[in-house]
Amino acid sequence: MKKLLMFSIGLLSTSYILAQDITDAVRYSMDEIQGSARFRGMSGAFGALGGDMSSVNINPAGSAIFNNSHASVSLGVFGKNNDVHYFNRTTSSSDTSFDLNQFGAAFVFNNTNINSPWKKFSLSVAYDRVADFDNDWVASGINPNNTIGDYFLGYAQGERLADISALPGESRPEAYSNIGSTLGFGNQQAFLGFEGFIIDPLENDDDNTAYVGNIEGSNFDQRYAYASRGYNGKLAFNFATSYNDKLYFGLNLNTHFINYERTTLLRESNSNVESTVTNVNFENNLLTTGSGFSFQLGGIAKLSEEFRVGLSYNSPTWYRISEETSQYLVTTRNGTPENIIVNPNVINIYPEYKLQTPGKVTGSLAYIFGKTGLLSFDYSIKDYSNTKFKPTSDDLFSALNTQISDNLDTANAYRLGGEYRYKQFSFRAGYRFEESPYKNDDFYGDLNGYSLGLGYSFGDFNLDMAFTQSERDINYQLYNIGLTDSAEIQTKFTDVILTLAFNI
């Protein structure tokens, strides 16, 4: 009785078959520190400069550049505009969010021993949001060939009917949950298709393994809605020191936080005489939470009063990630007056898994024009093919890691920034280019962006503002089997950030 009550309220089910794929690896491996307004106004080219709280997350030696203890806090308006092309239609959407994206403080301690070459050291804490997952778009068009029925049929073929259907006396929630916990995600999808009359067995026998689809013909009117929310945040605990005010060394110990929610809803209709199912609504929900650890080492050298070089190493990030999913399906069948609703009302709770994202190396150059201004350049390299799901000895993880190695590549990133000062005003501009993490950049394109910034110094505190805009094109594949068509998405990112920075 207790077991039946659990299923009736849809508390949970546990699956031991992995739901992860290569897109998860890329999503949590990419980082774009949104940072302070001064940092963003120069497109993040701060690896050899320091002297800004967000620069600590690029090169941990940067906090030792401060002459005084320092703090900053930043608020941002983050916008995405999507133009989505899917077969014969193009749709547009926009999403705007307002958030606290950066805060931190560095405490500088001068050495009282004036004869020591170690002039000072700093302790700091810096938070930066490194990824924004807020996004909404719709792909709509007439698909001439593929139907969502192919998705369910692809998962069903080769599976015993007894493994994708309810046992005698078993309710839909119980069957969906039990199938997920014992046989996995794929069998659950086949179960949904069978219960929604999208697929039928060739023989009504438990050992049947061949199926036919009840959605036939061509020209399927499809509308795929995507909505996601969340962030990837990084909190750095920093130590840095200065040697003769010419060499600066730093260490970061970082904690990472992931919160990602996604909902997709496909609506498909057809008027084909050979189809017995004419309408399908298929919703999928995902909740991902995780935490991780990484470290950074960095150094900055003043080769002269004008010229600086920097070098930093970001270790891989070691994540522990948990996922939950839920689904429902609604179909319309010829000859049936009411819709067929297959809503298990069950949350699939997957076993926690480990993800190791790739490390990164950044080299930096900067030239200081006295008190007039500066130019700065950063170059980073990151090999996304080194991303790994663990344990690597697991057969499913091993296959996924092979896919990652075959499809992902080394990506280079270039950032160029400049600042000109006139009295209390600072004028800034920057450009950045980041290569695609995929070998096929037609599938996931490069990123191009520019930035503008303005600052005003009130003495002990500064008020800064930055405007940034960047673009990236991707082909988003709707499903991994059956309906594998892609929506072509052109995304423009537009951010406005305001920072208050002050000496403590």
Secondary structure, DSSP 8 states (H G I E B T S, - for coil): -HHHHHHHTT--EE--S----HHHHHHHH-------HHHHHTTT--TTT--SGGGGGT-GGGGGG-SS-EEEEEEEEEEEEEEEEETTEEEEEEEEEEEEEEEEEEEEEE-S-TT-SEEEEEEEEEEEEEEE--EEEEEEEEESS--HHHHHHHHHTTS-GGGSS--TT--HHHHHHHHHHHT-HHHHHHHHHHHTTSEEESSSSTT---EEES--SS-EEEEEEEEEEEEEEEEEEEEEEEETTTEEEEEEEEEEEEEEEEEEEEEEE---TT-SEEEEEEEEEEEEEEEEEEEEEEEEEESSSSEEEEEEEE---EEEEEEEEEEEEEEEETT-SS-EEE-----EE---EEEE---EEEEEEEEEETTTEEEEEEEEEEEGGG-EEE-TTSHHHHHHHHHHHHHB-EEEEEEEEEEEEETTEEEEEEEEEE--SBS-TTTB--EEEEEEEEEEE-SSEEEEEEEEEEEEEEEEES-SSS---EEEEEEEEEEEEEEEEEE-
